[in-house]
């Protein structure tokens, strides 16, 4: 079993750039970890609803892909 980390600037970059490779690692039973390096906030001009929905979208992708964290 391997430990794999994917680092992406934005949510969805990991799937668009390396989705097939990540799925192969997951199928092999490897631990896949995910780091998104950007965030949005109300202070940056986003609505509370958009900030919350983005976080929920990230959690859903994490769950569906099978990322550890």
MOPAC internal coordinates of N, CA, C and O (Angstrom, degrees):
PM7 1SCF
backbone

  N    0.0000 0     0.00 0     0.00 0    0    0    0
  C    1.4415 1     0.00 0     0.00 0    1    0    0
  C    1.5272 1   108.45 1     0.00 0    2    1    0
  O    1.2310 1   121.44 1   -43.26 1    3    2    1
  N    1.3282 1   114.85 1   136.74 1    3    2    1
  C    1.4604 1   121.23 1   179.44 1    5    3    2
  C    1.5223 1   109.56 1  -110.40 1    6    5    3
  O    1.2310 1   121.48 1   -23.22 1    7    6    5
  N    1.3163 1   114.78 1   156.78 1    7    6    5
  C    1.4593 1   121.76 1   170.08 1    9    7    6
  C    1.5161 1   107.11 1  -105.46 1   10    9    7
  O    1.2310 1   120.80 1   -53.73 1   11   10    9
  N    1.3226 1   116.08 1   126.27 1   11   10    9
  C    1.4573 1   122.38 1  -176.79 1   13   11   10
  C    1.5161 1   107.97 1  -124.87 1   14   13   11
  O    1.2310 1   120.34 1   -43.35 1   15   14   13
  N    1.3326 1   116.96 1   136.65 1   15   14   13
  C    1.4590 1   120.33 1   173.37 1   17   15   14
  C    1.5187 1   108.23 1  -122.09 1   18   17   15
  O    1.2310 1   121.34 1   -44.26 1   19   18   17
  N    1.3195 1   115.04 1   135.74 1   19   18   17
  C    1.4581 1   120.74 1   174.47 1   21   19   18
  C    1.5200 1   106.27 1  -114.47 1   22   21   19
  O    1.2310 1   121.13 1   -51.70 1   23   22   21
  N    1.3301 1   115.44 1   128.30 1   23   22   21
  C    1.4594 1   122.11 1   179.82 1   25   23   22
  C    1.5183 1   107.39 1  -112.87 1   26   25   23
  O    1.2310 1   120.91 1   -54.74 1   27   26   25
  N    1.3326 1   115.86 1   125.26 1   27   26   25
  C    1.4608 1   119.18 1  -179.24 1   29   27   26
  C    1.5245 1   109.34 1  -133.98 1   30   29   27
  O    1.2310 1   121.47 1   -31.00 1   31   30   29
  N    1.3114 1   114.80 1   149.00 1   31   30   29
  C    1.4635 1   119.69 1   178.57 1   33   31   30
  C    1.5268 1   111.04 1   -69.19 1   34   33   31
  O    1.2310 1   120.99 1   139.37 1   35   34   33
  N    1.3199 1   115.72 1   -40.63 1   35   34   33
  C    1.4657 1   120.87 1  -176.17 1   37   35   34
  C    1.5221 1   109.78 1  -131.46 1   38   37   35
  O    1.2310 1   120.01 1   -29.17 1   39   38   37
  N    1.3379 1   117.59 1   150.83 1   39   38   37
  C    1.4491 1   119.10 1   172.64 1   41   39   38
  C    1.5250 1   109.07 1   -59.78 1   42   41   39
  O    1.2310 1   119.73 1   -46.15 1   43   42   41
  N    1.2501 1   118.13 1   133.85 1   43   42   41
  C    1.4649 1   131.07 1  -179.73 1   45   43   42
  C    1.5202 1   111.81 1   100.35 1   46   45   43
  O    1.2310 1   119.47 1   161.41 1   47   46   45
  N    1.3398 1   118.61 1   -18.59 1   47   46   45
  C    1.4656 1   119.91 1   177.42 1   49   47   46
  C    1.5238 1   111.18 1   -61.66 1   50   49   47
  O    1.2310 1   120.60 1   143.67 1   51   50   49
  N    1.3289 1   116.46 1   -36.33 1   51   50   49
  C    1.4623 1   120.11 1  -178.30 1   53   51   50
  C    1.5245 1   111.12 1   -65.81 1   54   53   51
  O    1.2310 1   120.00 1   141.57 1   55   54   53
  N    1.3118 1   117.61 1   -38.43 1   55   54   53
  C    1.4652 1   121.13 1  -179.73 1   57   55   54
  C    1.5253 1   110.20 1   -72.60 1   58   57   55
  O    1.2310 1   120.88 1   136.03 1   59   58   57
  N    1.3223 1   115.93 1   -43.97 1   59   58   57
  C    1.4675 1   119.59 1  -179.53 1   61   59   58
  C    1.5311 1   111.58 1   -66.85 1   62   61   59
  O    1.2310 1   120.32 1   143.64 1   63   62   61
  N    1.3178 1   117.00 1   -36.36 1   63   62   61
  C    1.4577 1   119.97 1  -175.60 1   65   63   62
  C    1.5123 1   115.25 1   -89.31 1   66   65   63
  O    1.2310 1   120.40 1   145.45 1   67   66   65
  N    1.3276 1   116.84 1   -34.55 1   67   66   65
  C    1.4643 1   118.96 1  -173.24 1   69   67   66
  C    1.5213 1   112.45 1  -142.26 1   70   69   67
  O    1.2310 1   120.10 1  -156.75 1   71   70   69
  N    1.3203 1   117.42 1    23.25 1   71   70   69
  C    1.4646 1   121.23 1  -175.49 1   73   71   70
  C    1.5118 1   114.34 1   -54.88 1   74   73   71
  O    1.2310 1   120.15 1   134.32 1   75   74   73
  N    1.3188 1   117.32 1   -45.68 1   75   74   73
  C    1.4646 1   120.46 1  -179.32 1   77   75   74
  C    1.5175 1   112.29 1   -63.32 1   78   77   75
  O    1.2310 1   120.82 1   137.42 1   79   78   77
  N    1.3138 1   116.04 1   -42.58 1   79   78   77
  C    1.4634 1   120.97 1   179.05 1   81   79   78
  C    1.5240 1   110.61 1   -64.82 1   82   81   79
  O    1.2310 1   120.79 1   138.55 1   83   82   81
  N    1.3345 1   116.10 1   -41.45 1   83   82   81
  C    1.4635 1   119.67 1   179.31 1   85   83   82
  C    1.5278 1   111.05 1   -63.99 1   86   85   83
  O    1.2310 1   120.39 1   137.04 1   87   86   85
  N    1.3275 1   116.87 1   -42.96 1   87   86   85
  C    1.4642 1   120.02 1   178.03 1   89   87   86
  C    1.5259 1   111.23 1   -62.35 1   90   89   87
  O    1.2310 1   120.14 1   142.85 1   91   90   89
  N    1.3122 1   117.34 1   -37.15 1   91   90   89
  C    1.4690 1   120.91 1   177.64 1   93   91   90
  C    1.5258 1   109.93 1   -63.47 1   94   93   91
  O    1.2310 1   120.31 1   136.08 1   95   94   93
  N    1.3255 1   117.01 1   -43.92 1   95   94   93
  C    1.4665 1   119.67 1   178.03 1   97   95   94
  C    1.5222 1   110.90 1   -62.40 1   98   97   95
  O    1.2310 1   120.42 1   136.73 1   99   98   97
  N    1.3211 1   116.80 1   -43.27 1   99   98   97
  C    1.4596 1   120.38 1   179.88 1  101   99   98
  C    1.5270 1   111.03 1   -63.62 1  102  101   99
  O    1.2310 1   120.28 1   139.12 1  103  102  101
  N    1.3297 1   117.06 1   -40.88 1  103  102  101
  C    1.4711 1   120.85 1   177.97 1  105  103  102
  C    1.5246 1   111.40 1   -63.83 1  106  105  103
  O    1.2310 1   120.45 1   149.09 1  107  106  105
  N    1.3371 1   116.75 1   -30.91 1  107  106  105
  C    1.4607 1   121.78 1   178.76 1  109  107  106
  C    1.5263 1   112.24 1   -80.22 1  110  109  107
  O    1.2310 1   120.37 1   178.12 1  111  110  109
  N    1.3373 1   116.90 1    -1.88 1  111  110  109
  C    1.4621 1   120.42 1   178.86 1  113  111  110
  C    1.5121 1   113.85 1    85.23 1  114  113  111
  O    1.2310 1   120.23 1  -168.18 1  115  114  113
  N    1.3197 1   117.17 1    11.82 1  115  114  113
  C    1.4583 1   120.32 1   179.36 1  117  115  114
  C    1.5277 1   110.20 1   -74.22 1  118  117  115
  O    1.2310 1   120.97 1   -26.00 1  119  118  117
  N    1.3224 1   115.75 1   154.00 1  119  118  117
  C    1.4594 1   121.87 1   175.23 1  121  119  118
  C    1.5188 1   107.83 1   -85.00 1  122  121  119
  O    1.2310 1   120.38 1   -58.49 1  123  122  121
  N    1.3166 1   116.88 1   121.51 1  123  122  121
  C    1.4656 1   121.43 1   179.73 1  125  123  122
  C    1.5208 1   108.24 1  -114.30 1  126  125  123
  O    1.2310 1   121.67 1   -56.57 1  127  126  125
  N    1.3285 1   114.42 1   123.43 1  127  126  125
  C    1.4551 1   122.01 1   178.77 1  129  127  126
  C    1.5220 1   108.60 1  -111.16 1  130  129  127
  O    1.2310 1   120.66 1   -25.58 1  131  130  129
  N    1.3232 1   116.34 1   154.42 1  131  130  129
  C    1.4523 1   122.45 1  -170.26 1  133  131  130
  C    1.5201 1   109.72 1  -132.53 1  134  133  131
  O    1.2310 1   120.56 1   -50.13 1  135  134  133
  N    1.3319 1   116.53 1   129.87 1  135  134  133
  C    1.4520 1   121.65 1   176.42 1  137  135  134
  C    1.5229 1   109.13 1  -127.67 1  138  137  135
  O    1.2310 1   120.83 1   -60.50 1  139  138  137
  N    1.3241 1   116.03 1   119.50 1  139  138  137
  C    1.4641 1   122.38 1   175.57 1  141  139  138
  C    1.5245 1   105.80 1  -103.22 1  142  141  139
  O    1.2310 1   120.19 1   -54.59 1  143  142  141
  N    1.3302 1   117.25 1   125.41 1  143  142  141
  C    1.4682 1   120.16 1  -170.40 1  145  143  142
  C    1.5263 1   114.43 1   -94.17 1  146  145  143
  O    1.2310 1   119.83 1   179.58 1  147  146  145
  N    1.3281 1   117.94 1    -0.42 1  147  146  145
  C    1.4625 1   119.68 1   177.09 1  149  147  146
  C    1.5187 1   109.51 1  -120.03 1  150  149  147
  O    1.2310 1   121.40 1   -17.78 1  151  150  149
  N    1.3074 1   114.93 1   162.22 1  151  150  149
  C    1.4541 1   120.18 1   179.19 1  153  151  150
  C    1.5217 1   108.20 1  -147.48 1  154  153  151
  O    1.2310 1   120.51 1   -15.17 1  155  154  153
  N    1.3049 1   116.62 1   164.83 1  155  154  153
  C    1.4590 1   121.22 1   174.08 1  157  155  154
  C    1.5313 1   107.65 1  -122.32 1  158  157  155
  O    1.2310 1   121.04 1   -23.28 1  159  158  157
  N    1.3244 1   115.62 1   156.72 1  159  158  157
  C    1.4583 1   119.44 1  -178.88 1  161  159  158
  C    1.5248 1   109.49 1  -151.61 1  162  161  159
  O    1.2310 1   121.47 1   -14.99 1  163  162  161
  N    1.3121 1   114.78 1   165.01 1  163  162  161
  C    1.4540 1   119.71 1   175.53 1  165  163  162
  C    1.5290 1   110.50 1   -65.53 1  166  165  163
  O    1.2310 1   120.66 1   145.27 1  167  166  165
  N    1.3347 1   116.34 1   -34.73 1  167  166  165
  C    1.4634 1   121.05 1   178.88 1  169  167  166
  C    1.5277 1   111.56 1   -62.42 1  170  169  167
  O    1.2310 1   120.28 1   154.38 1  171  170  169
  N    1.3139 1   117.07 1   -25.62 1  171  170  169
  C    1.4615 1   121.99 1   179.19 1  173  171  170
  C    1.5250 1   111.87 1   -89.55 1  174  173  171
  O    1.2310 1   120.49 1  -176.00 1  175  174  173
  N    1.3354 1   116.66 1     4.00 1  175  174  173
  C    1.4589 1   120.41 1   174.80 1  177  175  174
  C    1.5217 1   115.56 1   101.83 1  178  177  175
  O    1.2310 1   120.04 1  -174.78 1  179  178  177
  N    1.3315 1   117.52 1     5.22 1  179  178  177
  C    1.4602 1   120.57 1   178.60 1  181  179  178
  C    1.5237 1   109.60 1   -90.51 1  182  181  179
  O    1.2310 1   120.95 1   -32.63 1  183  182  181
  N    1.3186 1   115.79 1   147.37 1  183  182  181
  C    1.4637 1   119.36 1   178.37 1  185  183  182
  C    1.5280 1   109.96 1   -71.82 1  186  185  183
  O    1.2310 1   121.27 1   -23.32 1  187  186  185
  N    1.3212 1   115.18 1   156.68 1  187  186  185
  C    1.4647 1   120.50 1   177.91 1  189  187  186
  C    1.5293 1   110.05 1   -58.90 1  190  189  187
  O    1.2310 1   120.55 1   140.95 1  191  190  189
  N    1.3283 1   116.56 1   -39.05 1  191  190  189
  C    1.4605 1   120.69 1   179.80 1  193  191  190
  C    1.5340 1   111.13 1   -62.95 1  194  193  191
  O    1.2310 1   120.27 1   138.81 1  195  194  193
  N    1.3418 1   117.09 1   -41.19 1  195  194  193
  C    1.4672 1   120.11 1  -179.50 1  197  195  194
  C    1.5168 1   111.27 1   -68.76 1  198  197  195
  O    1.2310 1   120.49 1   139.78 1  199  198  197
  N    1.3258 1   116.67 1   -40.22 1  199  198  197
  C    1.4663 1   120.27 1   178.22 1  201  199  198
  C    1.5245 1   109.36 1   -61.24 1  202  201  199
  O    1.2310 1   120.46 1   134.42 1  203  202  201
  N    1.3241 1   116.73 1   -45.58 1  203  202  201
  C    1.4623 1   121.09 1  -179.15 1  205  203  202
  C    1.5257 1   111.05 1   -66.45 1  206  205  203
  O    1.2310 1   120.12 1   136.81 1  207  206  205
  N    1.3297 1   117.37 1   -43.19 1  207  206  205
  C    1.4702 1   119.20 1  -178.21 1  209  207  206
  C    1.5264 1   110.71 1   -66.08 1  210  209  207
  O    1.2310 1   119.92 1   144.78 1  211  210  209
  N    1.3320 1   117.75 1   -35.22 1  211  210  209
  C    1.4700 1   119.99 1   178.41 1  213  211  210
  C    1.5265 1   109.84 1   -64.54 1  214  213  211
  O    1.2310 1   120.37 1   136.78 1  215  214  213
  N    1.3296 1   116.90 1   -43.22 1  215  214  213
  C    1.4615 1   119.85 1   179.09 1  217  215  214
  C    1.5280 1   110.99 1   -62.80 1  218  217  215
  O    1.2310 1   120.26 1   140.88 1  219  218  217
  N    1.3254 1   117.11 1   -39.12 1  219  218  217
  C    1.4647 1   120.72 1   177.67 1  221  219  218
  C    1.5245 1   110.98 1   -66.63 1  222  221  219
  O    1.2310 1   120.56 1   141.19 1  223  222  221
  N    1.3296 1   116.54 1   -38.81 1  223  222  221
  C    1.4695 1   120.30 1   177.10 1  225  223  222
  C    1.5260 1   110.68 1   -62.85 1  226  225  223
  O    1.2310 1   120.32 1   137.58 1  227  226  225
  N    1.3247 1   116.99 1   -42.42 1  227  226  225
  C    1.4676 1   121.31 1   178.97 1  229  227  226
  C    1.5283 1   110.12 1   -61.86 1  230  229  227
  O    1.2310 1   120.27 1   134.60 1  231  230  229
  N    1.3207 1   117.08 1   -45.40 1  231  230  229
  C    1.4666 1   120.82 1   179.22 1  233  231  230
  C    1.5298 1   111.29 1   -62.17 1  234  233  231
  O    1.2310 1   120.18 1   141.72 1  235  234  233
  N    1.3226 1   117.26 1   -38.28 1  235  234  233
  C    1.4660 1   121.10 1   179.42 1  237  235  234
  C    1.5284 1   111.17 1   -65.82 1  238  237  235
  O    1.2310 1   120.44 1   136.14 1  239  238  237
  N    1.3202 1   116.77 1   -43.86 1  239  238  237
  C    1.4664 1   120.13 1   178.07 1  241  239  238
  C    1.5250 1   110.13 1   -63.40 1  242  241  239
  O    1.2310 1   120.63 1   136.36 1  243  242  241
  N    1.3312 1   116.40 1   -43.64 1  243  242  241
  C    1.4618 1   121.25 1   178.23 1  245  243  242
  C    1.5339 1   110.49 1   -56.28 1  246  245  243
  O    1.2310 1   120.86 1   135.54 1  247  246  245
  N    1.3210 1   115.97 1   -44.46 1  247  246  245
  C    1.4674 1   121.43 1  -179.61 1  249  247  246
  C    1.5363 1   111.51 1   -67.69 1  250  249  247
  O    1.2310 1   120.80 1   131.63 1  251  250  249
  N    1.3236 1   116.08 1   -48.37 1  251  250  249
  C    1.4628 1   119.23 1  -177.16 1  253  251  250
  C    1.5307 1   113.06 1   -66.35 1  254  253  251
  O    1.2310 1   120.74 1   143.25 1  255  254  253
  N    1.3199 1   116.18 1   -36.75 1  255  254  253
  C    1.4698 1   119.65 1   179.07 1  257  255  254
  C    1.5262 1   111.20 1   -76.18 1  258  257  255
  O    1.2310 1   120.36 1   151.00 1  259  258  257
  N    1.3174 1   116.91 1   -29.00 1  259  258  257
  C    1.4628 1   119.85 1  -178.25 1  261  259  258
  C    1.5125 1   113.29 1    90.81 1  262  261  259
  O    1.2310 1   120.57 1  -157.04 1  263  262  261
  N    1.3498 1   116.51 1    22.96 1  263  262  261
  C    1.4537 1   120.23 1   177.48 1  265  263  262
  C    1.5200 1   109.20 1   -68.10 1  266  265  263
  O    1.2310 1   120.72 1   -32.60 1  267  266  265
  N    1.3305 1   116.24 1   147.40 1  267  266  265
  C    1.4693 1   120.43 1  -179.61 1  269  267  266
  C    1.5155 1   111.39 1   -72.03 1  270  269  267
  O    1.2310 1   120.06 1   137.97 1  271  270  269
  N    1.3070 1   117.49 1   -42.03 1  271  270  269
  C    1.4641 1   121.15 1  -177.40 1  273  271  270
  C    1.5028 1   108.37 1  -173.45 1  274  273  271
  O    1.2310 1   120.10 1   180.00 1  275  274  273

